Amino acid sequence: MSRANGTVLIIGGGTFGLSTAYHLAKAGYRHITILEKAATIPSPLSAGTDLNKIVRAEYEDPFYAELALAAIAEWTSNPLFAPHYRQVGYLLGNSASAPEKSRTSLAKSLASIQNHPAFAGQITPINSREDIRSVAPALDGSMDGWVGYFNRLAGYVRSADALRAMYNAVKGLGVQVTLGDAVVSLDYNDNRCIGASTESGRHYTADTTILTTGASVANLLPSIGQQVTGRSWAIAHIQLTPEEAAKLQGIPVTYSRDLGFFFEPDPTGLLKVSPSGSGYTNKNKLTGISVPPEDNNFIPPAEDEAIREVLREHLPSLSERPLVNTKICWCADTADTDYVIDFVPGKERLIVVTGDSGHAFKMLPLVGGWVKDVLENGKQDIARWAWKEGNSAGGEVSWRVGKSKDLKDDS
Ligand SMILES: Cc1cc2nc3c(=O)[nH]c(=O)nc-3n(C[C@H](O)[C@H](O)[C@H](O)COP(=O)(O)OP(=O)(O)OC[C@H]3O[C@@H](n4cnc5c(N)ncnc54)[C@H](O)[C@@H]3O)c2cc1C
């Protein structure tokens, strides 16, 4: 039997799951089923279901910088993705009070692109208020002592829209999708994974099962809790008037490494703001494993003030406005921030795709191709994306400031 005739079960219809279904279906796989817990795609539980996500290729690590450049090429040229991408540029810097760690991280990410031929003529150093005005005149905060750079070869994607487009594309390619029925267990015959069972009592069998449940991955595969930690950050929005929104059209994605970031308003006038920090876990006291709780439509009290601090620095007239559509958004964090795309050791025919570490939405056009390689090679050849036994999750991430907290300690 040719591999493309085999049955593939993808559990989770978020960023990684949809990309995987897309690449496999495009390659001729004919029997693909996605099982998604939420009643809709984009799923409200997916980290990608958001107004926007940053697309940038500066990484401290050239490996990801090259991948992100390849992703940007898709965002700009592929008709499936291009309508959702806005190349407004990326204004990245540190406020006057940023800690040394934040400055070092910024210097490293600049180094990753500064001499790269793809960025020739795209980078402008920002060392004064006048420099900021020249690239983002609509930002009227003091930004006193703010230094960094402006990168034109970057922007953001309207991420929920991109997921919707991907969902329509996979359905058009014949992928079966079951919504609103959570997978409650993986099913095994000895050590061979033979499929999954859902809350409603249905059993799905498959030749290959691919687990793409994001920050919730340890619910179905507890052993991965040793290397992946569910971690969340606050997201909030300000509803602008049409006049205010018009003033901010075309602003770059603006990220003060030590404070937080915000985006151009969406077509309905919503401005998304997110604070920096090292995020919040939701650890089970007995197992130490962190997965999202059921309700994520709130932000920890301290994050309200952190969001207002971002606004005071850049857009002070908005800093006392009501915050709307607040939520915490979850990623699957690894200690080294590398993804995990591999067969699960000791379990046949089960692939796990996780460990996004908060930087994988931009890879939506590409991830599924990497999963297909693993499926067809029968193993992961890229060591950094392999299953890492005992790689205890929750290490110190160079681009994050402050300490990670647990939701239970901050309520
Ligand atoms: C605060 C925040 C900001 C971010 N900003 C950026 C950014 O600016 N740029 C960028 O590139 N990336 C960003 N990311 C990262 C990006 O959103 C993630 O890398 C990406 O969404 C991870 O994809 P995933 O498929 O692993 O998980 P998800 O997209 O979360 O998808 C998981 C899916 O699994 C489903 N599911 C869960 N449990 C079950 C079950 N039992 N049965 C069936 N289905 C289930 C969920 O409903 C969901 O649809 C950010 C992440 C966070 C948390």
The ligand as an ORCA input file, in Angstrom:
! r2SCAN-3c Opt
* xyz 0 1
  C       0.675     35.032     24.037
  C       1.215     34.402     22.777
  C       1.678     35.214     21.765
  C       2.188     34.641     20.593
  N       2.652     35.477     19.621
  C       3.197     34.942     18.517
  C       3.721     35.794     17.507
  O       3.643     37.029     17.621
  N       4.269     35.217     16.406
  C       4.351     33.856     16.255
  O       4.892     33.392     15.259
  N       3.846     33.022     17.206
  C       3.280     33.532     18.305
  N       2.756     32.715     19.276
  C       2.865     31.257     19.095
  C       1.775     30.610     18.250
  O       0.501     31.079     18.544
  C       1.905     29.118     18.511
  O       3.249     28.771     18.236
  C       1.005     28.219     17.704
  O      -0.323     28.646     17.746
  C       1.137     26.777     18.255
  O       0.355     25.924     17.468
  P      -0.185     24.522     18.034
  O      -0.921     23.908     16.908
  O       0.888     23.779     18.693
  O      -1.233     24.914     19.173
  P      -2.636     25.614     19.017
  O      -2.655     26.545     17.869
  O      -2.971     26.163     20.360
  O      -3.640     24.450     18.656
  C      -3.963     23.391     19.522
  C      -5.321     22.866     19.088
  O      -5.587     21.651     19.763
  C      -6.967     21.632     20.135
  N      -7.121     20.696     21.235
  C      -6.619     20.796     22.492
  N      -6.951     19.685     23.208
  C      -7.659     18.879     22.390
  C      -8.257     17.587     22.547
  N      -8.199     16.929     23.715
  N      -8.900     17.051     21.473
  C      -8.956     17.710     20.290
  N      -8.417     18.933     20.105
  C      -7.764     19.504     21.139
  C      -7.242     23.083     20.512
  O      -8.613     23.394     20.497
  C      -6.463     23.822     19.423
  O      -7.256     24.033     18.279
  C       2.228     33.243     20.439
  C       1.753     32.424     21.469
  C       1.264     32.984     22.633
  C       0.796     32.090     23.723
*
